[in-house]
Amino acid sequence: MINRVILVGRLTRDPELRYTPSGVAVTTFSLAVDRQFKNAQGEKEADFINVVAWRQTAELCAQYLKKGSQTGVDGRLQTRSYDNKEGKRVYVTEVVAENIQFLSPAGERREGGSGFQAPPAANPNRGYGFDRTDDPFANESKTVDISDDDLPF
């Protein structure tokens, strides 16, 4: 069985960081994801998708993301329900993030006090990825010669 969600969108509000009673960090935010087509009036529409991130990923999101940040989310779809204060059953569908890519330029993200650049990937299982400024091939002007037999497609 497969339960995989991949989204790219912009945050509709600043992330909300909370901690469970046992001290586990959890952050929630909403992503606006544009649809590929236009409506009858010729305007693009968007879907607003709730995302939840846990532990170190949650703390990094709260520290470096803000409303309007372009963000990539890779995770799984989850549904749950609870009874609200009026006793009515409320159903929630959300994406549980497993990997988050910070896609906005570093200057558009929140910054820590020391000028530290946020990592582009927030996944404690695979490290932080690399910042685009650390690309070893960024200033390389040579072309790369690759045989068609070496390409996977």
N, C-alpha and C positions, 0 to 999 in steps of 0.2 A: 504494500500500500504506500501511496505517496501523498504527503501533505507538505507542500513547498510553496512559498509565496515569495516573489521578488518584486519590489516596488521601487520606483524613483519618483520623488515628489518634494514638495516644500512644506516645512512645518507651519501649521496654522496658528500655533501659540508656543510660548516657551515651554520646554519640558518641565514636568513637575516631579521632583525627586522626593521620595519618602523612604522610610525604613520600616520593615516589619518589626513586630515585637522582639524577634530574635536577632535583629540587627542587619538583616539582608536588605541591600539597596534595591529599590524598584523605581523606575521612571516611566511615566506615560506621556505620550504626545500624539498628535493627530497629523497625518500627512495628507496634503491635497495632491491628488494624482490626476493629471489631465487625461481625458479620454482621447482616443485617436481620431474621432470624427466630430463634426459640428452638428448642432441641432438645427431645427427648421428655420431659425432666425439667423443662421450662419455663425453662431457663437460656439466656442469650445466650452464644454462642461467638464467638471471635475468630480471625482469621488473623494470623500473624506474618510480616511481609514485610520482607526485607532491602533496604536502600536504600544507595546509594553516591553521594556528591557530590564534585565535583572543584573545584579551584582556589579562587577567592575564596568561592564558595558553601560549600565544605568548611570553610574557616576560620571563616566566620560561624556555621555550624552548631555547630562545636566550641566556639565562644566563647559562644553564647547559648542553646543547647538543653541540656537535661538529662533524665534519666530522668523520665518522666511528662509531659513537655511535649506539649501538643496541637499537631500539626503537619500542614500540608497539603503534599503532594508531587505535582508534575506532572512526568512524565518518560516514559521508554521502558523497556520490558521487555528484558532482556538475559540470554542464557544463555552460559555458558562452562564449560570443564572444565580440570582439571589433574591431575597424578599426585601423590598424597600421599607421605609418607615411607615408607610400606609398599609403594609401587608401585601402589596401587589408583587407578583413575580416579575422580575426584570431579566431579560435575556441580553447578553453581551457577546458580540463577535469581535475579536481583535487579533492582531498579528503579534505573536511572541517572537521578538527579534533574536536571532542567533548571531548575526553579523551585520554591522552597520558601517556604511561608508560615508564619511563626511565629504560631500562633493563641492560645497561652496569654498571659494578661495579662503585662505587662512585669515585674511584681513576682515572678512565678513563674519567670521565665527567669534564667539566669546573667547577672550584670551585670559590665561592665568597671569598672575602678577609679574612673573619673571620674563615675560615675552616668549615663553615656551610655545612652539607651534603644535597644535593638536595633531594627533596621528590621524590619517585618513581612514583607517579601519579600526573599529572597536570590536574586537573579538578576543577575549582572554584565552581562548583555546588555541588560537593561531598567531598570537602576537599582535602587533599593531600595523603591520604592513609597512609601507614606506611613504614618506612625504614626497610630493612631486619634485621638490627642490633637491632631493637626494638621488634623482634618476642619474645613473652613471652614463647614460647615452644622450643626455639632454643637449650637450654642446658638440656632439659628434656629427660631423658633416658628411662622413663617408656613407655610401650606400652599402647595404648588406646583400651579398649575393647568396641566394637560396635557390636550390634546384626545385623544380616543380614536383619532383619525386619525394621531396622532404616535407611538402605541405600536407596537412591532414585533411584537406578538402579539395 
